[in-house]
Amino acid sequence: MAFAQLTAREHHHLVPAMADAYREAKVARRLAGLDHDPLYPGALAALDALSAREDVLLGVATGKAMRGVLHMQEAHGLEGRFVTIQTADKAPSKPHPGMILQAMEETGADPARTVMIGDTGFDMEMARAAGVAGIGVTWGYHPRERLAQAAPARIIDGFDMLLPALGETLGWREAVAGREAV
């Protein structure tokens, strides 16, 4: 999708070759040890806190291929944390709701208790199309303005705001990260 948006209409026939070349280059860089794919600061602590909750199931819905997700899990010791992993090689690309719908089907999750956390307007559009809440995060690819255009339930600026935002969105009635969630 990104290549299609960045390419003039008369060159759209080149998009599949561009996407293939990008994938090949990414894999080659990873194998050569040139790409380290770090986590955002605070990501691991947030995953630890969410993993510790008995009422939370974690899943992934990403435009990455499964091999990219497996690489990230291995590189950061995240194996076993996610009960469902949905990738662009298993479902239509965002903003199509397929990844979220498949994740909910696999886990038995209720749309009213499901939240998509994402850093692009495409993530928020996917959430809306799947009938779930979206929490936009400003530390990724799209700026606040683009996230806001997709009308998420909330937009947050740091991982320290994630648990309270989830608490407010899902109606958790307990102290979350030192703040009372309504």
Sequence and secondary structure as in RCSB ss.txt:
>XXXX:A:sequence
MAFAQLTAREHHHLVPAMADAYREAKVARRLAGLDHDPLYPGALAALDALSAREDVLLGVATGKAMRGVLHMQEA
HGLEGRFVTIQTADKAPSKPHPGMILQAMEETGADPARTVMIGDTGFDMEMARAAGVAGIGVTWGYHPRERLAQA
APARIIDGFDMLLPALGETLGWREAVAGREAV
>XXXX:A:secstr
 HHHHHS GGGGGGHHHHHHHHHHHHHHHHHTT       TTHHHHHHHHHT TT   EEEESS HHHHHHHHHH
HT TTS SEEEETTTS  TTSTHHHHHHHHHHT  GGG EEEESSHHHHHHHHHHT EEEEETTSSS HHHHHHT
  SEEESSGGGHHHHHHHHHT  SEETTEE  
